[in-house]
Structure formats: C-alpha cells, structure tokens
C-alpha cells in the first residue's frame, strides 16, 4: 500500500510555554483532538535557529530543541498550522511530501477516547 501524505514539521524548544502548558504538548494535544493521523515529538541533542541561541542537551538545562512531526493530508495540515499562529514561541514550520509504504500506521487512526 502506498499513500501520498504530507509531513508537517514544527520546531520549538522545551522551555517554550503557551499558557501553563509546554508548546510541544499543546500542539500534540490539539492534533490528537483534531484526529490527525499521527504525531511524534523529537528531542534534539543540539540545535540552533535564526536567533543563533544554542539549544543543548545538558543535565542542568531544560531548553533543548524540540521537533514536532505530524503526518496527514496536506489540507488538514495547512489548516492545523494556521491555528498555531497565536502561539508566540513556535519556530520554523515546514511541509514536505512523504509516501506511506505500509505498516500499522498506514491504516485509519483509531477513534480517540477522552
């Protein structure tokens, strides 16, 4: 089974908050509520963006770079990304093509139970 989808990649950092919730957790919760196909949160060992502030994995630091990856249909991802405009500490957002070749994640997501 091959299915064309898109990957939305959102860069932020571990210390970024939206209200009383970490930005990456807020994004994951929102994606789950909207029943997007899949979300993965990745923690970077080292990274920097346009500000050149170095985010580094360290025992005493909690400002590591974080990447949120979401796979779904392009239209749904574009609508989702537009909803994130109100969050001040989101960095770069990218959208790229992916081909789902198979695996359990290639089927429809289960109904989300609250």
C-alpha positions as CSV (number, residue, x, y, z in Angstrom):
1,X,0.0,0.0,0.0
2,X,1.4,3.4,-1.0
3,X,-0.4,6.5,0.2
4,X,0.8,10.1,-0.5
5,X,0.7,12.3,2.5
6,X,2.5,15.3,3.9
7,X,4.7,15.8,6.9
8,X,4.3,19.0,9.0
9,X,7.5,19.7,11.0
10,X,7.4,22.3,13.7
11,X,10.5,23.5,15.5
12,X,10.3,24.9,19.1
13,X,12.1,24.4,22.3
14,X,11.5,22.6,25.6
15,X,11.2,25.8,27.7
16,X,8.5,27.4,25.4
17,X,5.1,27.6,27.1
18,X,1.7,28.5,25.9
19,X,-0.3,29.4,29.0
20,X,0.6,26.8,31.6
21,X,1.4,24.0,29.0
22,X,4.6,23.3,27.1
23,X,4.2,24.3,23.4
24,X,5.0,20.9,22.1
25,X,2.5,19.3,24.5
26,X,-0.2,21.8,23.5
27,X,0.5,21.0,19.8
28,X,0.3,17.3,20.3
29,X,-2.9,17.6,22.4
30,X,-4.5,19.8,19.7
31,X,-3.5,17.4,16.9
32,X,-5.0,14.5,18.9
33,X,-8.3,16.3,19.5
34,X,-8.5,17.1,15.8
35,X,-7.8,13.4,15.0
36,X,-4.8,14.0,12.8
37,X,-3.2,10.8,11.6
38,X,0.0,10.8,13.7
39,X,2.3,12.9,15.9
40,X,5.8,12.4,17.1
41,X,7.8,14.6,19.4
42,X,11.6,14.5,18.9
43,X,14.2,15.9,21.3
44,X,17.4,17.3,19.8
45,X,20.8,16.8,21.3
46,X,21.9,20.1,19.9
47,X,20.4,22.8,17.7
48,X,20.0,26.5,16.9
49,X,17.8,28.6,14.7
50,X,17.7,32.1,13.3
51,X,18.4,33.6,16.8
52,X,21.7,31.6,16.9
53,X,20.8,30.7,20.5
54,X,22.3,27.2,21.0
55,X,19.9,24.7,22.5
56,X,21.9,21.9,24.1
57,X,21.1,18.7,25.9
58,X,22.6,19.2,29.3
59,X,21.9,17.8,32.8
60,X,21.2,21.3,34.1
61,X,19.4,22.7,31.1
62,X,15.8,22.3,30.1
63,X,16.0,24.4,26.9
64,X,16.5,21.6,24.4
65,X,15.4,21.9,20.8
66,X,12.2,20.0,20.1
67,X,10.7,19.0,16.8
68,X,7.1,18.1,16.4
69,X,6.3,15.9,13.4
70,X,2.7,15.4,12.2
71,X,1.6,13.3,9.2
72,X,-1.7,13.7,7.5
73,X,-3.3,15.1,4.3
74,X,-2.0,18.4,3.1
75,X,-5.2,20.4,3.5
76,X,-5.7,19.2,7.1
77,X,-2.1,20.1,7.9
78,X,-2.3,23.5,6.4
79,X,-5.5,24.2,8.4
80,X,-3.8,22.9,11.6
81,X,-0.7,25.1,11.0
82,X,-2.8,28.2,10.5
83,X,-4.3,27.6,14.0
84,X,-0.9,27.8,15.6
85,X,-0.3,31.5,14.6
86,X,-1.3,32.6,18.1
87,X,1.5,30.7,19.8
88,X,4.5,33.1,20.2
89,X,7.3,30.6,20.7
90,X,6.9,28.4,17.6
91,X,9.8,28.4,15.3
92,X,10.0,27.3,11.7
93,X,7.2,25.2,10.3
94,X,7.8,23.1,7.2
95,X,5.6,20.9,5.0
96,X,7.0,18.1,2.8
97,X,5.8,15.1,0.9
98,X,6.0,11.6,2.3
99,X,5.0,8.3,0.9
100,X,3.5,5.9,3.4
101,X,4.6,2.4,2.3
102,X,2.9,0.3,4.9
103,X,3.0,-0.7,8.5
104,X,0.3,-0.5,11.1
105,X,0.3,3.3,10.9
106,X,-0.9,3.1,7.2
107,X,-4.4,2.3,8.3
108,X,-7.0,4.8,9.6
109,X,-6.3,6.1,13.1
110,X,-8.5,4.7,15.9
111,X,-11.2,6.8,17.5
112,X,-9.8,9.0,20.2
113,X,-11.2,8.3,23.6
114,X,-11.2,11.3,26.0
